[in-house]
Amino acid sequence: QAQKKLFYKMGRLRDLEEGEGSMDERVKALAEELDVGVEEVEQMYERIRGRDLSLDARVGEEQETTFMDFLADFAPNQEERLADKERREIIKRMVEEALEQLSQRERTVVEKRLMAEEPMTLQELGQVFNVSRERVRQIELSALKKLKQSLERGKARLSSE
């Protein structure tokens, strides 16, 4: 909270360098004015007073190494991106195949309840199919069981290849 107050009053922090009295007196006065601790004022002052460094700047005068050389690149390389894309394609195909194993009613329930941007309620689907919401819940559970079995078979098939 104190850091937030100080952040929004950064202009006042910069004024600490120019003013009457000793630096300690000016820091204490600002702390009292903003109702924060002296240590917090000093910490924030050190932060804003610190100089910025370019990542392209050399680490040492005689070295070619820059600060940028020390930063790790965690972005996936081309091979990892390709492997990830292939995995997503395989999973997509497996889900599509699993959905094909369902009856039209089961597929509709799964799509409207689990895959839709705004899922329908059991009650709403019950009205669509002219059945109770309990029956829709049973259809949903049956469909999920079939999907799980189909996806597990597909996973086993992939593992054996």
Backbone as JSON, one array per atom type, in Angstrom:
{
  "sequence": "QAQKKLFYKMGRLRDLEEGEGSMDERVKALAEELDVGVEEVEQMYERIRGRDLSLDARVGEEQETTFMDFLADFAPNQEERLADKERREIIKRMVEEALEQLSQRERTVVEKRLMAEEPMTLQELGQVFNVSRERVRQIELSALKKLKQSLERGKARLSSE",
  "N": [[0.83, -1.19, 0.0], [1.91, 1.21, 0.84], [3.98, 1.45, -0.99], [2.52, 1.77, -3.28], [1.31, 4.27, -2.88], [3.6, 5.84, -2.92], [4.51, 5.36, -5.48], [2.63, 6.66, -7.06], [3.22, 9.2, -6.36], [5.62, 9.91, -7.47], [6.86, 12.14, -8.55], [7.17, 13.76, -6.36], [9.06, 12.27, -5.02], [11.27, 12.6, -6.64], [11.78, 15.22, -6.14], [13.15, 15.14, -3.79], [15.87, 15.38, -4.05], [16.34, 18.04, -4.45], [15.97, 20.53, -2.3], [15.28, 22.08, 0.88], [17.24, 21.71, 3.83], [18.64, 18.66, 5.27], [19.13, 15.55, 3.48], [18.05, 13.39, 4.91], [16.19, 14.72, 6.51], [14.41, 15.68, 4.57], [13.47, 13.27, 3.5], [12.21, 12.19, 5.76], [10.21, 14.12, 6.16], [8.69, 13.84, 3.82], [7.81, 11.21, 4.16], [6.18, 11.49, 6.4], [4.27, 13.24, 5.37], [3.06, 11.67, 3.41], [2.2, 9.62, 4.92], [3.64, 7.22, 5.3], [6.28, 4.79, 5.89], [9.67, 5.74, 6.67], [11.66, 4.06, 5.67], [10.35, 2.92, 3.49], [10.06, 5.1, 1.78], [12.74, 5.61, 1.26], [13.47, 3.2, -0.04], [11.86, 3.25, -2.38], [12.81, 5.58, -3.5], [15.44, 4.85, -4.12], [14.91, 2.97, -6.09], [13.77, 4.52, -8.2], [15.84, 6.2, -8.7], [17.84, 4.63, -9.65], [19.82, 3.73, -12.47], [18.95, 3.03, -15.87], [19.77, 0.19, -17.81], [20.94, -0.85, -20.96], [20.08, -3.78, -22.7], [21.69, -4.43, -24.74], [24.1, -3.42, -24.1], [27.59, -3.76, -23.43], [28.96, -6.15, -21.17], [31.44, -5.92, -19.93], [34.1, -3.58, -20.46], [36.11, -4.55, -22.15], [35.04, -6.8, -23.21], [33.07, -8.77, -25.52], [30.65, -9.69, -24.84], [27.21, -9.21, -24.17], [24.54, -7.97, -22.03], [22.23, -9.14, -22.92], [23.05, -11.62, -23.8], [22.98, -13.22, -21.58], [20.38, -13.78, -21.04], [17.9, -16.23, -20.94], [16.31, -18.11, -23.51], [13.19, -19.19, -23.6], [11.36, -19.88, -25.42], [9.69, -22.24, -27.5], [11.52, -24.3, -29.79], [11.69, -24.76, -33.39], [11.35, -27.51, -33.93], [10.09, -28.45, -31.58], [7.71, -26.96, -31.72], [6.57, -28.07, -34.04], [6.25, -30.76, -33.25], [4.42, -30.37, -31.19], [2.25, -29.35, -32.62], [1.63, -31.59, -34.2], [0.87, -33.39, -32.16], [-1.46, -32.09, -31.24], [-3.04, -32.3, -33.53], [-3.32, -35.09, -33.71], [-4.72, -35.61, -31.34], [-7.03, -34.15, -31.84], [-8.03, -35.59, -34.03], [-8.48, -38.05, -32.75], [-10.49, -37.34, -30.93], [-12.52, -36.58, -32.7], [-12.98, -39.07, -33.95], [-13.85, -40.51, -31.74], [-16.21, -39.12, -31.13], [-17.7, -39.83, -33.35], [-18.46, -42.38, -32.7], [-20.62, -42.13, -31.1], [-24.2, -41.95, -30.64], [-26.52, -39.91, -32.51], [-28.03, -38.36, -30.76], [-26.55, -38.54, -28.36], [-24.17, -37.32, -29.19], [-25.08, -34.75, -29.75], [-25.85, -33.92, -27.18], [-23.35, -33.95, -25.86], [-21.93, -32.06, -27.41], [-23.54, -29.75, -27.07], [-23.55, -29.44, -24.31], [-20.89, -29.66, -23.36], [-19.04, -28.75, -25.23], [-19.8, -26.39, -26.28], [-19.69, -22.81, -26.59], [-21.4, -21.36, -24.92], [-22.74, -23.33, -22.78], [-25.62, -25.48, -22.84], [-28.26, -26.05, -20.47], [-29.23, -28.96, -18.55], [-31.97, -28.99, -18.36], [-32.77, -27.37, -20.55], [-31.85, -28.93, -22.7], [-33.39, -31.15, -22.25], [-35.9, -30.17, -22.95], [-35.47, -29.77, -25.68], [-35.18, -32.42, -26.61], [-37.48, -33.47, -25.67], [-37.57, -34.85, -23.23], [-36.94, -35.76, -19.77], [-34.83, -33.79, -17.55], [-33.24, -35.43, -16.06], [-33.05, -37.68, -17.66], [-31.55, -36.63, -19.74], [-29.19, -36.18, -18.35], [-28.45, -38.84, -17.86], [-28.01, -39.7, -20.49], [-25.87, -38.05, -21.13], [-23.9, -38.99, -19.29], [-23.61, -41.62, -20.21], [-22.63, -41.11, -22.8], [-20.21, -39.84, -22.18], [-18.87, -41.92, -20.96], [-18.57, -43.67, -23.12], [-16.99, -42.06, -24.78], [-14.67, -41.84, -23.21], [-13.79, -44.52, -23.17], [-13.31, -44.93, -25.9], [-11.32, -43.01, -26.41], [-9.31, -43.97, -24.73], [-8.75, -46.4, -25.99], [-7.75, -45.4, -28.39], [-5.49, -44.08, -27.41], [-4.02, -46.25, -26.44], [-3.56, -47.52, -28.85], [-1.92, -45.65, -30.1], [0.3, -45.74, -28.38], [1.29, -48.26, -28.89], [2.28, -48.04, -31.42]],
  "CA": [[0.0, 0.0, 0.0], [2.8, 2.37, 0.93], [4.7, 1.52, -2.26], [1.56, 2.29, -4.25], [1.22, 5.72, -2.64], [4.85, 6.45, -3.36], [4.59, 5.25, -6.93], [1.8, 7.71, -7.65], [3.79, 10.5, -5.97], [7.03, 9.83, -7.87], [7.37, 13.5, -8.73], [7.59, 14.22, -5.04], [10.3, 11.57, -4.69], [12.36, 13.23, -7.4], [12.05, 16.51, -5.5], [13.97, 14.95, -2.6], [17.24, 15.81, -4.34], [16.41, 19.5, -4.37], [15.12, 21.02, -1.23], [15.99, 22.64, 2.03], [17.53, 20.75, 4.88], [19.42, 17.48, 4.87], [18.37, 14.52, 2.76], [17.29, 12.65, 5.92], [15.05, 15.55, 6.92], [13.46, 15.71, 3.46], [12.85, 11.93, 3.43], [11.3, 12.08, 6.91], [9.07, 15.01, 5.92], [7.84, 13.22, 2.79], [7.19, 10.03, 4.77], [5.08, 11.97, 7.25], [3.25, 13.83, 4.51], [2.34, 10.59, 2.71], [1.81, 8.65, 5.93], [4.34, 5.95, 5.03], [7.52, 4.68, 6.64], [10.88, 6.34, 6.11], [12.32, 3.02, 4.88], [9.65, 2.76, 2.21], [10.42, 6.25, 0.94], [14.13, 5.39, 0.83], [13.5, 2.1, -1.01], [11.29, 3.7, -3.65], [13.73, 6.58, -4.04], [16.55, 4.11, -4.73], [14.41, 2.35, -7.33], [13.6, 5.48, -9.3], [17.13, 6.83, -8.92], [18.71, 3.69, -10.36], [19.88, 4.03, -13.9], [18.54, 1.95, -16.76], [20.83, -0.38, -18.62], [20.51, -1.46, -22.21], [20.45, -5.19, -22.81], [22.73, -4.52, -25.77], [25.35, -2.87, -23.57], [28.61, -4.76, -23.11], [29.1, -6.44, -19.74], [32.71, -5.29, -19.55], [34.6, -2.73, -21.54], [36.95, -5.3, -23.08], [34.35, -8.03, -23.62], [32.05, -8.66, -26.56], [29.43, -10.21, -24.25], [26.22, -8.21, -23.76], [23.6, -8.47, -21.02], [21.26, -9.96, -23.64], [23.6, -12.97, -23.92], [22.7, -13.97, -20.36], [18.95, -14.07, -20.93], [17.52, -17.52, -21.52], [15.18, -18.09, -24.44], [12.36, -20.33, -23.27], [10.42, -20.12, -26.51], [9.95, -23.54, -28.12], [12.18, -24.23, -31.09], [10.87, -25.2, -34.52], [11.06, -28.94, -33.76], [9.09, -28.58, -30.51], [6.43, -26.44, -32.22], [6.04, -29.05, -34.98], [5.8, -31.91, -32.47], [3.21, -29.94, -30.48], [1.18, -29.26, -33.62], [1.26, -32.97, -34.55], [0.12, -33.93, -31.02], [-2.8, -31.5, -31.25], [-3.76, -32.9, -34.66], [-3.66, -36.47, -33.34], [-5.78, -35.54, -30.32], [-8.24, -33.68, -32.53], [-8.54, -36.73, -34.8], [-8.99, -39.05, -31.8], [-11.77, -36.85, -30.39], [-13.49, -36.68, -33.79], [-13.32, -40.49, -34.1], [-14.63, -40.9, -30.56], [-17.54, -38.53, -31.29], [-18.41, -40.6, -34.38], [-18.96, -43.61, -32.08], [-21.83, -41.8, -30.34], [-25.45, -41.75, -31.38], [-26.75, -38.48, -32.81], [-28.53, -37.72, -29.54], [-25.42, -38.43, -27.43], [-23.24, -36.33, -29.74], [-25.69, -33.43, -29.56], [-25.76, -33.59, -25.75], [-21.95, -33.63, -25.56], [-21.58, -30.8, -28.07], [-24.28, -28.62, -26.49], [-23.26, -29.3, -22.88], [-19.47, -29.61, -23.01], [-18.17, -28.16, -26.24], [-20.36, -25.11, -26.72], [-19.2, -21.58, -25.94], [-22.35, -21.17, -23.83], [-23.38, -24.64, -22.65], [-27.04, -25.56, -22.5], [-28.53, -26.76, -19.23], [-29.93, -30.24, -18.7], [-33.38, -28.65, -18.57], [-32.93, -26.89, -21.93], [-31.71, -30.07, -23.61], [-34.57, -31.99, -22.04], [-36.98, -29.6, -23.76], [-35.15, -30.03, -27.09], [-35.42, -33.84, -26.91], [-38.76, -33.83, -25.08], [-37.34, -35.83, -22.16], [-36.62, -35.09, -18.5], [-33.42, -33.42, -17.43], [-32.56, -36.62, -15.54], [-32.74, -38.54, -18.82], [-30.43, -35.97, -20.44], [-28.0, -36.46, -17.54], [-28.08, -40.23, -18.13], [-27.45, -39.73, -21.85], [-24.56, -37.41, -21.03], [-22.98, -39.92, -18.63], [-23.36, -42.72, -21.15], [-21.78, -40.58, -23.87], [-18.87, -39.6, -21.63], [-18.26, -43.24, -20.75], [-18.17, -44.15, -24.45], [-15.87, -41.22, -25.21], [-13.49, -42.22, -22.44], [-13.33, -45.82, -23.66], [-12.79, -44.74, -27.25], [-10.05, -42.28, -26.32], [-8.31, -44.87, -24.13], [-8.34, -47.33, -27.05], [-6.9, -44.63, -29.3], [-4.21, -43.84, -26.73], [-3.3, -47.52, -26.44], [-3.12, -47.74, -30.24], [-0.78, -44.75, -30.32], [1.43, -46.21, -27.6], [1.83, -49.48, -29.49], [2.88, -47.73, -32.73]],
  "C": [[0.87, 1.25, 0.0], [3.54, 2.55, -0.39], [3.8, 2.12, -3.34], [1.44, 3.81, -4.12], [2.45, 6.42, -3.21], [4.97, 6.44, -4.88], [3.82, 6.39, -7.59], [2.3, 9.12, -7.3], [5.27, 10.55, -6.36], [7.64, 11.21, -8.09], [7.9, 14.06, -7.42], [8.9, 13.54, -4.63], [11.49, 12.21, -5.4], [12.76, 14.57, -6.77], [12.95, 16.38, -4.27], [15.39, 15.46, -2.82], [17.41, 17.32, -4.19], [15.46, 19.97, -3.28], [15.96, 21.54, -0.09], [16.17, 21.56, 3.08], [18.31, 19.56, 4.35], [18.51, 16.48, 4.16], [17.5, 13.73, 3.74], [16.05, 13.42, 6.35], [13.98, 15.57, 5.83], [12.73, 14.37, 3.33], [11.83, 11.78, 4.55], [10.05, 12.92, 6.7], [8.12, 14.4, 4.88], [7.12, 12.0, 3.34], [6.01, 10.43, 5.63], [3.93, 12.5, 6.41], [2.4, 12.75, 3.83], [1.86, 9.5, 3.64], [2.35, 7.25, 5.6], [5.63, 5.95, 5.83], [8.69, 5.32, 5.9], [11.6, 5.33, 5.22], [11.67, 2.85, 3.52], [9.97, 3.89, 1.25], [11.83, 6.04, 0.39], [14.22, 4.3, -0.23], [12.98, 2.56, -2.37], [12.21, 4.73, -4.3], [14.91, 5.89, -4.73], [16.12, 3.47, -6.05], [14.34, 3.35, -8.47], [14.91, 6.18, -9.63], [18.07, 5.93, -9.71], [18.7, 3.97, -11.85], [19.48, 2.8, -14.69], [19.74, 1.48, -17.56], [20.24, -0.97, -19.88], [20.94, -2.92, -22.21], [21.54, -5.39, -23.86], [24.07, -3.96, -25.3], [26.31, -4.01, -23.24], [28.72, -4.91, -21.6], [30.37, -5.79, -19.2], [33.24, -4.51, -20.74], [35.39, -3.51, -22.58], [36.27, -6.56, -23.59], [33.34, -7.73, -24.72], [30.68, -9.1, -26.03], [28.5, -9.06, -23.85], [25.31, -8.81, -22.69], [22.57, -9.4, -21.66], [21.73, -11.41, -23.73], [23.28, -13.83, -22.7], [21.23, -14.33, -20.19], [18.63, -15.39, -21.63], [16.33, -17.34, -22.44], [14.37, -19.35, -24.19], [11.33, -20.63, -24.35], [10.74, -21.48, -27.15], [10.61, -23.37, -29.49], [11.26, -24.82, -32.16], [10.44, -26.66, -34.35], [9.98, -29.16, -32.7], [7.73, -28.08, -30.97], [5.78, -27.44, -33.17], [5.5, -30.27, -34.24], [4.51, -31.58, -31.73], [2.02, -29.88, -31.43], [0.7, -30.66, -34.01], [0.45, -33.61, -33.43], [-1.3, -33.4, -31.0], [-3.64, -32.09, -32.37], [-4.2, -34.32, -34.34], [-4.8, -36.47, -32.33], [-7.09, -35.12, -30.96], [-8.87, -34.84, -33.31], [-9.15, -37.79, -33.88], [-10.35, -38.62, -31.24], [-12.85, -36.95, -31.46], [-13.94, -38.13, -33.99], [-14.18, -40.96, -32.93], [-16.05, -40.35, -30.66], [-18.37, -39.29, -32.32], [-19.0, -41.89, -33.82], [-20.28, -43.38, -31.33], [-23.04, -41.73, -31.25], [-25.62, -40.25, -31.61], [-27.17, -37.73, -31.55], [-27.38, -37.5, -28.54], [-24.45, -37.34, -27.9], [-23.79, -34.92, -29.52], [-25.59, -33.0, -28.11], [-24.34, -33.18, -25.4], [-21.57, -32.27, -26.16], [-22.26, -29.61, -27.41], [-23.95, -28.38, -25.02], [-21.78, -29.02, -22.59], [-18.59, -28.85, -23.99], [-18.64, -26.78, -26.71], [-19.76, -23.95, -25.94], [-20.08, -21.26, -24.73], [-23.16, -22.45, -23.7], [-24.86, -24.55, -22.28], [-27.19, -26.32, -21.19], [-29.2, -28.08, -19.54], [-31.4, -29.98, -19.02], [-33.63, -28.23, -20.01], [-32.82, -28.04, -22.93], [-32.88, -31.03, -23.47], [-35.75, -31.49, -22.87], [-36.74, -29.85, -25.25], [-35.52, -31.46, -27.48], [-36.76, -34.34, -26.36], [-38.61, -34.98, -24.09], [-37.02, -35.05, -20.89], [-35.14, -34.73, -18.45], [-32.62, -34.58, -16.85], [-32.17, -37.55, -16.68], [-31.58, -37.94, -19.62], [-29.13, -36.23, -19.69], [-27.51, -37.89, -17.77], [-27.44, -40.37, -19.51], [-26.04, -39.15, -21.84], [-23.53, -38.35, -20.4], [-22.62, -41.09, -19.53], [-22.41, -42.28, -22.26], [-20.35, -40.37, -23.38], [-18.13, -40.91, -21.39], [-17.76, -43.8, -22.09], [-16.97, -43.37, -24.98], [-14.57, -41.64, -24.51], [-12.92, -43.53, -22.94], [-12.68, -45.68, -25.04], [-11.44, -44.03, -27.23], [-8.95, -43.14, -25.69], [-7.83, -45.9, -25.15], [-7.41, -46.63, -28.03], [-5.53, -44.37, -28.7], [-3.38, -45.11, -26.71], [-2.76, -47.83, -27.83], [-1.89, -46.89, -30.55], [0.47, -45.24, -29.6], [2.09, -47.42, -28.23], [2.51, -49.21, -30.83], [4.31, -47.31, -32.61]]
}
